């Protein structure tokens, strides 16, 4: 490739990147140098056509301290209670339902159990032969399920300390596997490119049902509050359909059509009457789950909707997008309430405190933010993570918020006292 052709390629790539990220750059122009650098680095890497320019950009920025090479905004550190050093990228965190243990899963093939009161490790669970990607506690806190890129699901009986039950997963299904316990105590696993599979209470916990949901690429998914129905999006497909199934009968009850592109998130209202979905068409859609009819199309995001979370009382619905915005919707009026801006990149996860007074958001900008969603006010920006904040989990009593990140740590935040509890 000639030098002229290479320069044209670089300019075209930069132009596409700036156009795609304009919604963030126009709102936060001071992050133009760092955000452009980081986006190109994540998209193209050092080996891409922008590699030499990225190196030069860092050299120039080092000599110009007023141009920050970071997407992180000025933040408060006071709420961080402890940092829990997992030792590898953290892909999942989960509180036991009784609140006595916090589990973390990582790229070092292990699960780690922590005492949230002291921040000390209680156990390191080994056996997986590849990264652990998801965790799910049984409703009674007796069993912890883990799934891994080694194509297994393992069930750990923490009370007896027996070796885990190992359930083989079809390797053709890919790595995008998640786990959910139903209210009735059955464990479900869903693969991106394979059927839904069910494991239920049975001798030795081996599969009692293997059920094809017939939706192909079927993620995301969510159980209804009653545990009777399963909603499945069609991530990876362009038809934008959402399916509501009765897994016990193995049939499709309703097929919801309206999204024009792939669905990225689904969430049931606490009373189970409404289902929310969000997707690559930048919309949030509300559905009557009984009648299978659309209720409202909520527009406001400028990019893909990645996360949804209902307030515990069902009065508000929060949505997070790749545009860096958290939007709050009043489903009863089918209209938006406050717009919460502050994140400077994608919103990965949203979580309401158990009493519904605080909304937490985790972002691609390494920060965790706390919001008074009703007033539309920022309560705190929690800094400490050095890489993306992926996952959030409130303790059952709402006193502590856990966040997991690619920086190999789980951080515990005391959102009431404004102190950091632990780094794990």
C-alpha positions in Angstrom: 0.0 0.0 0.0 1.4 3.4 -1.0 1.8 6.1 1.7 -1.0 8.1 0.1 -3.4 5.2 0.1 -2.5 4.5 3.8 -3.2 8.1 4.7 -6.6 7.9 3.0 -7.4 4.7 4.8 -6.5 6.4 8.1 -8.6 9.5 7.4 -11.6 7.4 6.4 -11.3 5.3 9.6 -10.9 8.4 11.8 -13.9 10.0 10.1 -16.1 7.0 10.7 -15.0 6.9 14.3 -15.7 10.5 15.0 -19.1 10.3 13.3 -20.0 7.2 15.4 -18.9 8.8 18.7 -20.2 12.3 17.9 -23.0 12.0 20.5 -20.3 11.7 23.3 -17.8 14.2 21.8 -20.3 16.9 21.4 -21.5 16.6 25.0 -17.9 16.3 26.4 -15.6 18.0 23.9 -12.7 18.0 26.4 -12.3 14.2 26.0 -11.8 14.4 22.2 -8.1 13.4 22.3 -8.4 10.6 24.8 -11.8 9.3 23.6 -10.6 9.2 20.0 -7.4 7.4 21.0 -9.1 4.9 23.2 -11.9 4.1 20.7 -9.4 3.5 17.9 -7.2 1.4 20.2 -10.2 -0.8 21.2 -11.5 -1.1 17.6 -8.3 -1.5 15.7 -5.5 -2.3 18.2 -1.8 -1.6 17.8 -1.6 -3.8 14.8 -4.2 -2.0 12.7 -3.6 0.9 10.3 -3.7 3.4 13.2 -1.0 1.6 15.2 1.8 4.0 14.4 -0.4 7.1 14.9 -1.6 5.8 18.3 2.0 5.5 19.5 2.7 9.0 18.3 -0.4 10.4 19.9 0.6 9.0 23.3 4.1 10.5 22.9 2.6 13.9 22.2 0.0 13.7 25.0 2.7 12.9 27.5 4.2 16.3 26.9 0.8 18.1 27.1 -0.7 17.4 30.5 -3.7 19.5 29.8 -4.8 16.9 27.3 -5.8 13.9 29.5 -5.3 10.4 28.1 -8.2 9.0 30.0 -12.0 8.8 29.7 -12.4 9.0 33.4 -14.1 12.1 34.8 -13.2 13.8 38.1 -14.6 11.5 40.8 -15.1 10.8 44.4 -13.0 8.1 46.0 -14.5 8.3 49.5 -17.2 5.7 49.0 -14.8 2.9 48.3 -14.7 0.5 51.2 -12.4 -2.4 50.1 -10.7 -3.6 46.9 -10.8 -7.4 46.6 -7.9 -8.6 44.4 -9.2 -11.5 42.4 -6.0 -11.7 40.4 -7.5 -11.8 36.9 -10.2 -10.0 34.8 -13.5 -10.2 36.8 -16.4 -11.3 34.6 -19.1 -11.8 37.2 -20.0 -11.0 40.8 -22.9 -12.4 42.8 -24.1 -12.0 46.4 -25.6 -15.1 48.1 -29.3 -14.5 48.7 -28.7 -14.5 52.5 -26.0 -11.8 52.1 -23.3 -13.7 53.9 -21.0 -14.3 50.9 -19.9 -12.6 47.8 -18.6 -14.7 44.8 -16.4 -13.5 42.0 -15.5 -15.2 38.8 -12.5 -14.5 36.7 -10.1 -15.2 33.8 -7.9 -17.3 36.1 -10.4 -20.2 35.8 -11.4 -19.8 39.5 -14.3 -18.7 41.7 -13.5 -16.9 44.8 -15.7 -16.5 47.9 -15.3 -13.4 50.1 -16.5 -12.4 53.5 -18.0 -8.9 52.7 -17.7 -7.8 56.3 -13.9 -8.3 56.5 -12.9 -8.4 52.8 -11.0 -11.6 53.4 -11.2 -14.6 51.1 -13.2 -17.6 52.4 -12.4 -20.0 49.6 -10.9 -20.4 46.2 -12.9 -22.9 44.1 -10.8 -24.6 41.4 -11.7 -27.1 38.7 -12.6 -25.1 35.6 -10.0 -25.3 32.8 -10.8 -22.0 31.2 -12.2 -18.6 32.2 -15.3 -18.6 34.4 -17.9 -16.4 32.8 -21.0 -16.5 34.9 -22.3 -17.2 38.4 -25.7 -17.9 39.9 -26.7 -18.8 43.5 -29.6 -21.1 44.2 -32.5 -19.3 45.9 -31.6 -20.9 49.3 -27.9 -20.0 49.1 -27.0 -23.7 49.3 -25.6 -24.1 45.8 -23.4 -21.9 43.6 -23.5 -22.6 39.8 -20.6 -21.5 37.6 -20.2 -21.7 33.9 -16.9 -21.5 32.0 -15.4 -21.3 28.5 -14.3 -24.9 29.1 -17.9 -25.8 28.1 -18.9 -27.0 31.6 -21.4 -25.9 34.2 -20.3 -26.8 37.8 -22.5 -27.0 40.8 -20.8 -26.3 44.1 -22.3 -27.5 47.4 -20.7 -25.1 49.8 -22.2 -26.7 52.9 -20.7 -30.1 52.4 -17.6 -29.1 50.5 -18.1 -32.1 48.1 -16.4 -32.0 44.7 -18.7 -30.1 42.3 -21.1 -31.7 39.9 -19.8 -31.2 36.4 -22.3 -30.8 33.5 -20.9 -30.9 30.0 -22.1 -28.2 27.6 -22.2 -28.6 23.8 -19.0 -26.9 22.6 -20.6 -25.9 19.4 -22.8 -23.4 21.3 -20.0 -20.9 21.7 -18.9 -19.1 24.9 -21.8 -16.7 25.4 -23.5 -18.9 28.0 -25.5 -17.5 31.0 -27.1 -19.1 34.0 -30.4 -18.4 35.8 -32.1 -20.2 38.7 -35.9 -20.2 38.4 -38.0 -19.5 41.4 -38.8 -23.2 41.7 -35.1 -24.1 42.1 -34.3 -25.3 38.6 -31.1 -24.2 36.9 -31.2 -23.0 33.3 -28.4 -22.4 30.9 -28.7 -20.6 27.6 -26.2 -20.6 24.8 -26.0 -18.0 22.1 -26.0 -20.5 19.2 -27.5 -23.6 20.8 -30.8 -24.6 22.4 -31.9 -23.6 25.9 -31.0 -26.3 28.4 -32.7 -27.0 31.7 -31.3 -28.7 34.8 -33.7 -29.3 37.7 -33.8 -30.8 41.2 -32.9 -34.5 40.6 -30.5 -37.1 41.9 -26.9 -36.0 41.4 -28.2 -32.8 39.7 -27.8 -34.3 36.2 -29.9 -32.9 33.4 -33.6 -33.9 33.6 -34.8 -31.9 30.7 -33.0 -30.7 27.5 -35.3 -28.5 25.7 -34.9 -26.9 22.3 -36.5 -23.4 22.4 -36.2 -23.2 18.6 -35.0 -19.6 18.5 -31.4 -20.2 17.4 -29.4 -17.3 18.7 -31.4 -16.6 21.8 -30.0 -14.0 24.1 -30.7 -12.0 26.2 -33.2 -13.8 28.4 -35.1 -13.2 31.7 -37.5 -15.2 33.9 -40.9 -13.7 34.8 -41.2 -12.9 38.5 -43.4 -16.0 39.0 -40.8 -18.2 37.4 -43.4 -19.6 34.9 -42.4 -17.8 31.7 -39.2 -17.1 29.9 -38.5 -14.1 27.7 -35.8 -14.4 25.1 -34.4 -11.8 22.8 -32.7 -12.7 19.5 -29.3 -11.2 19.8 -27.3 -11.7 16.6 -30.4 -11.7 14.4 -31.8 -8.7 12.6 -35.5 -9.6 13.0 -35.7 -7.9 16.4 -38.2 -10.4 17.8 -38.8 -11.3 21.4 -40.2 -14.7 22.4 -42.2 -15.5 25.5 -42.1 -19.2 26.3 -43.6 -21.6 28.8 -40.6 -23.8 29.4 -42.5 -26.4 31.4 -44.8 -27.0 28.4 -42.1 -26.4 25.8 -44.2 -24.0 23.7 -44.1 -20.5 22.5 -46.9 -18.4 23.9 -46.2 -15.0 22.3 -43.8 -13.7 19.6 -43.4 -10.0 20.0 -42.5 -8.1 16.8 -41.5 -4.4 16.6 -37.8 -3.9 17.0 -36.2 -3.4 13.6 -32.8 -4.7 14.7 -31.3 -7.1 17.2 -32.6 -7.1 20.8 -29.8 -6.5 23.4 -31.8 -6.5 26.7 -35.1 -7.8 28.2 -36.5 -7.2 31.6 -39.8 -8.0 33.3 -41.7 -5.5 35.5 -41.8 -6.7 39.2 -45.5 -7.7 38.9 -44.9 -9.5 35.6 -47.5 -7.6 33.6 -45.0 -5.7 31.4 -42.0 -6.8 29.5 -39.4 -4.2 28.4 -36.9 -4.8 25.6 -34.1 -2.7 24.2 -32.0 -3.1 21.1 -29.8 -1.9 18.3 -32.6 0.2 16.8 -32.0 2.6 19.8 -35.5 2.1 21.2 -37.0 0.7 24.4 -40.3 -1.1 23.9 -42.9 -2.0 26.4 -45.1 -5.1 25.9 -48.3 -6.4 27.5 -46.9 -9.9 28.4 -50.4 -11.4 28.7 -52.0 -10.1 25.5 -48.7 -10.1 23.6 -49.3 -6.6 22.3 -47.1 -3.5 22.2 -47.8 -0.8 24.9 -45.3 1.9 24.0 -42.2 2.7 22.0 -39.8 4.8 24.1 -37.4 6.9 22.0 -34.5 9.0 23.4 -31.3 7.0 23.0 -28.9 7.9 20.1 -27.3 4.5 20.1 -27.9 0.8 21.0 -29.8 0.2 24.3 -27.6 -2.3 26.2 -29.2 -2.6 29.7 -32.6 -2.3 31.3 -33.6 -2.3 35.0 -37.0 -1.9 36.7 -37.2 -0.1 40.0 -38.3 -2.6 42.8 -41.8 -1.1 42.9 -42.1 -1.1 39.1 -42.8 2.6 39.0 -39.7 3.5 36.9 -37.7 1.8 34.2 -34.0 2.7 33.6 -32.2 2.1 30.3 -28.5 2.4 29.5 -27.1 2.9 26.1 -23.9 3.0 24.0 -24.6 6.8 23.9 -23.4 7.0 27.5 -26.9 8.0 28.7 -29.1 6.6 31.4 -32.7 7.4 30.7 -35.5 7.0 33.2 -39.0 6.2 32.0 -42.4 6.3 33.6 -44.2 3.3 32.2 -47.6 4.5 33.4 -47.3 7.5 31.2 -45.2 5.9 28.5 -42.9 8.9 28.6 -39.4 9.8 29.8 -38.5 11.3 33.1 -35.0 12.5 33.9 -32.0 12.1 31.6 -28.9 11.1 33.5 -25.7 12.1 31.7 -22.2 11.8 33.0 -20.8 8.6 31.7 -18.5 9.2 28.7 -19.0 5.8 27.0 -21.2 2.8 27.0 -23.3 1.8 29.9 -22.7 -1.9 30.7 -24.9 -2.5 33.7 -27.7 -0.9 35.8 -28.8 -1.9 39.3 -31.4 -0.4 41.6 -30.8 -0.5 45.3 -33.3 -3.0 47.0 -35.3 -0.1 48.4 -35.4 1.7 45.0 -33.9 5.0 46.2 -30.6 4.7 44.3 -29.8 3.6 40.8 -26.2 2.5 40.1 -24.6 2.4 36.6 -21.4 0.9 35.4 -19.6 2.1 32.3 -16.9 1.7 29.7 -15.3 4.8 31.2 -14.2 2.8 34.2 -16.6 4.6 36.6 -19.5 3.6 38.7 -22.1 6.2 39.2 -25.0 6.6 41.8 -28.1 8.5 40.9 -31.3 9.8 42.5 -33.4 8.7 39.6 -36.6 10.4 40.7 -34.9 13.8 41.0 -32.5 13.2 38.0 -29.5 14.1 40.2 -26.0 12.6 40.4 -25.3 11.4 43.9 -21.7 10.2 43.5 -19.1 9.1 41.0 -17.2 6.2 42.3 -13.6 5.8 41.0 -11.0 3.2 41.6 -11.3 0.8 38.7 -8.5 1.1 36.2 -10.4 -0.7 33.4 -14.0 -1.0 32.3 -16.6 -1.6 35.0 -18.7 -4.6 33.8 -21.0 -5.8 36.5 -22.9 -4.5 39.6 -24.5 -6.3 42.5 -26.2 -4.8 45.6 -26.0 -6.7 48.9 -29.5 -8.0 49.9 -29.9 -5.3 52.5 -28.7 -2.5 50.2 -25.8 -1.4 52.3 -23.0 -2.3 50.0 -22.6 -2.2 46.2 -20.1 -4.5 44.5 -18.6 -3.8 41.1 -16.4 -6.0 39.0 -14.0 -4.9 36.4 -11.3 -5.9 33.8 -8.7 -4.5 36.2 -8.8 -7.9 38.1 -10.7 -6.5 41.1 -14.0 -6.5 42.8 -14.7 -3.2 44.7 -17.1 -2.8 47.6 -18.7 0.6 48.1 -20.6 1.8 51.2 -23.1 4.1 49.5 -24.6 5.4 52.7 -21.5 6.1 54.8 -19.4 7.2 51.7 -16.5 4.8 52.5 -14.7 2.1 50.5 -15.2 -1.3 52.1 -12.9 -3.6 50.2 -10.9 -4.4 47.1 -11.1 -8.1 46.3 
